[in-house]
């Protein structure tokens, strides 16, 4: 049986870790009012949407298209990996490690 942490998404786990280590009062309040799970699931959903939007915008801006994928797969993979990493860092810095 998976633990609660294993069931949470990446961003929910990162948010919980951040609150626990850097915003102890907020973490304790959410925990004692039984709102921590709700908060973490909300953050996970927002983060996923934000990440998808950033990836789409960056891919379009950099010309990473299906045509590129068909003609030069290695370049496409490299560019998409960079875009995904950049998007993840943006989400972490703008949503997860704030408030």
C-alpha positions as CSV (number, residue, x, y, z in Angstrom):
1,X,0.0,0.0,0.0
2,X,1.5,3.3,-1.1
3,X,2.1,6.0,1.6
4,X,0.4,9.4,1.3
5,X,3.7,10.9,0.1
6,X,3.9,8.4,-2.7
7,X,0.3,9.2,-3.8
8,X,1.1,12.9,-3.9
9,X,2.5,14.4,-7.1
10,X,6.0,15.9,-7.4
11,X,4.9,19.5,-6.7
12,X,2.7,18.5,-3.7
13,X,5.6,16.8,-2.2
14,X,7.9,19.7,-2.8
15,X,5.4,22.1,-1.3
16,X,4.9,20.0,1.8
17,X,8.7,19.8,2.2
18,X,9.0,23.5,1.8
19,X,6.3,24.3,4.3
20,X,7.6,21.8,6.8
21,X,11.2,23.2,6.6
22,X,10.6,26.9,6.0
23,X,7.1,27.9,7.0
24,X,6.5,25.8,10.1
25,X,3.6,28.0,11.4
26,X,1.7,27.7,8.1
27,X,2.4,24.0,8.0
28,X,1.2,23.4,11.5
29,X,-1.9,25.5,10.9
30,X,-2.8,23.6,7.8
31,X,-2.1,20.3,9.5
32,X,-4.1,21.0,12.6
33,X,-7.1,22.3,10.7
34,X,-7.1,19.3,8.4
35,X,-6.5,21.5,5.4
36,X,-3.0,20.3,4.5
37,X,-4.0,17.6,2.0
38,X,-6.5,20.0,0.3
39,X,-3.8,22.7,0.1
40,X,-1.3,20.3,-1.4
41,X,-3.7,18.8,-4.0
42,X,-4.7,22.4,-5.0
43,X,-1.0,23.3,-5.4
44,X,-0.3,20.2,-7.4
45,X,-3.1,21.0,-9.8
46,X,-2.1,24.6,-10.2
47,X,1.5,23.6,-10.7
48,X,0.7,21.0,-13.4
49,X,-1.4,23.5,-15.3
50,X,1.3,26.2,-15.0
51,X,4.0,23.8,-16.2
52,X,1.9,22.7,-19.2
53,X,1.2,26.3,-20.2
54,X,4.9,27.3,-19.9
55,X,6.0,24.3,-21.9
56,X,3.5,25.1,-24.6
57,X,4.5,28.7,-24.8
58,X,8.3,28.0,-24.7
59,X,8.1,25.3,-27.4
60,X,6.1,27.7,-29.6
61,X,8.5,30.5,-29.0
62,X,11.6,28.3,-29.8
63,X,10.1,26.7,-32.8
64,X,9.9,23.2,-31.3
65,X,7.3,21.6,-33.6
66,X,6.1,18.2,-34.7
67,X,7.9,18.8,-38.0
68,X,11.2,19.2,-36.1
69,X,10.4,16.1,-34.2
70,X,9.9,14.2,-37.5
71,X,13.0,15.6,-39.2
72,X,15.5,15.8,-36.3
73,X,14.4,13.8,-33.3
74,X,17.6,14.3,-31.3
75,X,17.4,18.1,-31.5
76,X,13.7,18.0,-30.6
77,X,14.4,15.8,-27.6
78,X,17.2,18.0,-26.4
79,X,15.2,21.2,-26.8
80,X,12.1,19.7,-25.1
81,X,14.2,18.5,-22.2
82,X,15.6,22.0,-21.7
83,X,12.1,23.5,-22.0
84,X,10.7,21.0,-19.4
85,X,13.5,21.7,-17.0
86,X,13.1,25.4,-17.3
87,X,9.3,25.1,-16.8
88,X,9.8,23.0,-13.7
89,X,12.3,25.5,-12.2
90,X,9.9,28.3,-13.0
91,X,7.0,26.5,-11.3
92,X,9.1,25.7,-8.2
93,X,10.3,29.3,-7.8
94,X,7.1,31.1,-8.6
95,X,4.5,28.8,-7.0
96,X,6.0,26.1,-4.7
97,X,8.7,28.1,-2.8
98,X,6.5,31.2,-2.2
99,X,3.8,32.3,0.2
